[in-house]
């Protein structure tokens, strides 16, 4: 059995700790010497950026919790006090508020990158599944956090979304009552959401740790989608990718902080700057932008929707069908590794799959647009057809294309062969 020489530390104190608990050796192996495919592009920056934003969100959330009052009579005013009276409270609040949008933006790009390059394929199925669980935890955390500001949109979003569980047969009403802590959205609801919003980020952090663990066991995918053949295909993570990630972080922070300092309320709804009023319903209830595609899927199932009336109306209500479709739009990602049967990972060598991938991207953008519009007129059928395509893409298109498509090559034998082939013409010049 091959053995590796343990790292020798010059600092006596570090050497003393590492001899008893080799934490520094572990960090050196996973953050410095970690063998990384040598052809990763900037699309691989978004995972590390999402992790950094998660840390920012947890840190700012802890400071906000020190000044927030989870009571229906004081929640809205306490948020205003944080912004106006607490030293740098405005900065902490706007970092946290806009950080939520940045977190979802980064994760969505990270997911679509995984879809394009086939990062869900064996042997990375568990890595992908943990990523989907992270998305679910993010959504639960973000929804509960959105309610805490206790503005008009927050209150009515909580009322509408929690009411969806009443569509579940037999136990739906009991679930809603449990979520509310009573018979309406009130102070017990706010306290529940405050407690869970504080707890869930740490569960999210644990899921990210497992995600990284699975990544370091099976190693990163790469744009070619081919396996690492040997040490010639890899380079150490530090300094090469730490520098690349640092550059990406600098660019991203300019984008992020531009919203924080110059347009802090860009992603907010005007109605949410009005204190919650249970007696006055907003004209149009809209969730945060990162929930809009799911909201469009939820609203797509109506009594007169032909797909519902033909196939589902005889055993479930349209409301229940919409709830199942909304959650199903995320859960279907869990079985994606088994829906795609192609042995080629990267869409770079799969032109048909690549074309359908961009159709999916457009479809998701359309769903997001429709989710922000009133459920009336032409927006209803567009949302319904976009919903049908979303599910058809995963249930029909991906399995059929994976079985019938012939990859276009040549697929390189190794990562190093592809890299040296690209660099050879430049060297000749």
Long-range contacts (C-beta under 8 A, 24 or more apart in sequence): 30-216, 31-237, 31-238, 31-242, 32-236, 32-237, 32-238, 33-236, 33-237, 33-238, 34-216, 34-236, 34-237, 35-219, 35-228, 35-231, 35-234, 35-235, 35-236, 35-237, 36-219, 36-220, 36-234, 36-235, 36-236, 36-237, 36-240, 36-241, 37-219, 37-220, 37-221, 37-222, 37-228, 37-233, 37-234, 37-415, 38-233, 38-234, 38-235, 38-415, 38-416, 38-419, 39-222, 39-223, 39-224, 39-415, 39-418, 39-419, 40-220, 40-222, 40-223, 40-241, 40-244, 41-223, 42-244, 42-248, 43-109, 43-113, 43-117, 43-223, 44-113, 44-220, 45-244, 45-245, 45-248, 45-249, 46-106, 46-107, 46-109, 46-110, 46-113, 47-110, 48-245, 48-248, 48-249, 49-106, 49-245, 49-248, 49-249, 49-252, 50-103, 50-106, 50-107, 50-110, 51-208, 52-249, 53-99, 53-102, 53-103, 53-106, 53-256, 54-103, 54-201, 54-204, 54-205, 54-208, 56-95, 56-99, 57-96, 57-99, 57-100, 57-103, 57-201, 58-201, 58-202, 58-205, 60-92, 60-93, 60-95, 60-96, 60-99, 61-96, 61-145, 61-197, 61-198, 61-201, 63-92, 64-92, 64-93, 64-96, 65-198, 68-148, 68-194, 70-148, 70-190, 70-191, 70-194, 71-187, 71-190, 72-150, 72-186, 72-187, 72-190, 72-276, 75-148, 75-149, 75-150, 75-190, 76-149, 76-150, 76-151, 76-275, 76-276, 79-148, 79-149, 79-150, 90-264, 91-260, 94-260, 94-264, 95-260, 97-264, 97-267, 97-268, 98-256, 98-259, 98-260, 98-264, 98-266, 98-267, 99-256, 100-142, 100-145, 100-288, 100-290, 101-259, 101-267, 101-288, 101-289, 101-290, 102-252, 102-256, 102-259, 103-138, 104-138, 104-142, 104-290, 105-290, 106-252, 107-134, 107-135, 107-138, 108-290, 111-135, 111-333, 112-361, 114-221, 115-357, 115-360, 116-346, 116-347, 116-354, 116-357, 117-221, 117-222, 117-223, 117-225, 117-345, 117-346, 117-347, 117-348, 118-221, 118-225, 118-340, 118-342, 118-344, 118-345, 118-346, 118-347, 119-221, 119-345, 120-336, 120-337, 120-340, 121-225, 121-337, 121-340, 121-345, 122-337, 123-218, 124-214, 124-215, 124-218, 124-221, 124-337, 125-337, 126-214, 127-211, 127-214, 127-215, 127-218, 128-333, 128-336, 128-337, 129-334, 130-207, 130-210, 130-211, 130-214, 131-211, 132-330, 132-331, 132-333, 132-334, 133-207, 134-204, 134-207, 134-208, 134-211, 135-330, 135-333, 136-330, 137-200, 137-203, 137-204, 137-207, 138-204, 139-291, 139-330, 140-196, 140-200, 141-197, 141-200, 141-201, 141-204, 142-288, 142-290, 142-291, 143-287, 143-291, 144-193, 144-194, 144-196, 144-197, 144-200, 145-197, 146-287, 146-288, 147-189, 147-190, 147-193, 148-190, 148-193, 148-194, 148-197, 149-272, 150-190, 150-275, 150-276, 151-271, 151-272, 151-273, 151-274, 151-275, 151-276, 152-271, 152-272, 152-274, 152-275, 152-276, 152-277, 152-280, 152-282, 153-269, 153-271, 153-272, 153-282, 153-285, 153-286, 154-272, 154-276, 155-185, 155-276, 155-277, 155-278, 156-276, 156-281, 156-282, 156-285, 157-285, 157-287, 158-185, 158-189, 158-193, 159-185, 160-285, 161-287, 162-189, 164-298, 164-319, 164-322, 164-323, 164-326, 165-323, 167-317, 167-319, 167-320, 167-322, 167-323, 168-320, 168-323, 169-320, 184-278, 185-278, 221-345, 222-415, 223-346, 223-348, 224-346, 224-348, 224-411, 224-412, 224-415, 224-418, 225-344, 225-345, 225-346, 225-348, 225-349, 226-345, 226-346, 226-411, 226-412, 226-414, 226-415, 228-415, 229-413, 229-414, 229-415, 229-416, 230-414, 230-416, 232-414, 232-416, 233-414, 233-415, 233-416, 234-415, 284-374, 286-371, 286-372, 287-371, 289-368, 289-372, 291-371, 292-367, 292-368, 292-369, 292-370, 292-371, 292-372, 293-329, 293-364, 293-367, 293-368, 293-371, 294-326, 294-329, 294-330, 294-371, 295-326, 295-371, 296-367, 296-368, 296-370, 296-371, 296-383, 296-386, 296-387, 297-322, 297-325, 297-326, 297-329, 297-367, 297-383, 297-387, 297-390, 298-322, 298-323, 298-325, 298-326, 299-371, 299-375, 299-380, 299-383, 300-325, 300-380, 300-383, 300-384, 300-386, 300-387, 301-325, 301-387, 302-380, 302-384, 305-384, 307-384, 307-388, 325-387, 325-391, 328-391, 329-390, 329-391, 332-391, 332-394, 332-395, 333-394, 336-394, 336-398, 339-394, 339-395, 339-398, 339-399, 339-402, 340-398, 340-399, 340-402, 341-399, 341-402, 341-403, 342-401, 342-402, 342-403, 342-405, 342-407, 344-407, 344-411, 349-407, 349-408, 349-409, 349-411, 350-401, 350-405, 350-407, 350-408, 351-408, 352-401, 352-405, 353-398, 353-401, 353-402, 353-405, 356-393, 356-397, 356-398, 356-401, 359-389, 359-393, 360-390, 360-393, 363-389, 363-390, 363-393, 364-390
